[in-house]
């Protein structure tokens, strides 16, 4: 897979991790767990990298892991989510996709960096590229140690593909 920019994922960072992001020339961060970098790092460090906070709930990690026979659908996501979850997810994916289109090196983080972070990163790439969602998820699983995709997460990606306009 070839990407025009970089979207890394991470668990909730500490001050040392944020300094590593700056050393690696990350320009943006996106929190999907409701925690701002300013809540973690010194003001000087926090002011050197820009970001956005989204408070995305996590029903995804509790969903069964995808099996070979599972066929995801946007309906499956609609039936197992509420309007607030869908709204926040769409805004977070759109934000990450717009940063990507601006070729800004960015990192998406949540508490563990295992389900919500890869969902948002994969969602952004999925609406912008013709790659299969499972191939994108496998990339994050292999490169960033994301958990395997869940049924709800893969269904959410179907819904994102149908509803996210960039």
HELIX and SHEET records of a PDB file:
HELIX    1   1 UNK A   15  UNK A   23  1                                   9    
HELIX    2   2 UNK A   37  UNK A   39  5                                   3    
HELIX    3   3 UNK A   43  UNK A   46  1                                   4    
HELIX    4   4 UNK A   74  UNK A   79  1                                   6    
HELIX    5   5 UNK A   83  UNK A  101  1                                  19    
HELIX    6   6 UNK A  116  UNK A  128  1                                  13    
HELIX    7   7 UNK A  133  UNK A  144  1                                  12    
HELIX    8   8 UNK A  151  UNK A  163  1                                  13    
SHEET    1   A 4 UNK A   7  UNK A  10  0                                        
SHEET    2   A 4 UNK A 106  UNK A 109  1                                        
SHEET    3   A 4 UNK A  28  UNK A  31  1                                        
SHEET    4   A 4 UNK A  50  UNK A  53  1                                        
END                                                                             
